Amino acid sequence: MLAVVQASFTYDPQRSRPATYYSTAIRHALYKETRRATNSREGCITRVSMERAESRQKPREEPRNELLRTLEHMALEEKWIIEDRILGKESLRSMARRLGLDPRTVAKRLRKHLKTLEDRAADLP
């Protein structure tokens, strides 16, 4: 309907007959709407709502619990650095001051310990 209204503003009786002009306008409007729907993938079969996708996920253990369980098996220094930085949200600079180390050294140790933690977490059942 909107296509007919918009086409009526530009219709010129000298150039074509009304049936030809309006049928072309309607056809173009339908084509334009079809292209828009195709490009937006509205109503697509492969589209899945977030609720349905989440319900299909396997329930997994709380990440914090996994982290704490894995930390139990680590050396004391590794545990302290990770707990202070991740769980305690302490900055690298303040940790370096407290440990008497360079912040880059603390960052390297933290990365190393987190890698160890990640490897051990992957080995847990």
Secondary structure, 3 states (H helix, E strand, C coil): CHHHHHHHHHCCCCCCCHHHHHHHHHHHHHHHHHHHHHHHCCCCCCCCCHHHHHHHCCCCCCHHHHHHHHHCCCCHHHHHHHHHHHHCCCCHHHHHHHHCCCHHHHHHHHHHHHHHHHHHHHHCC
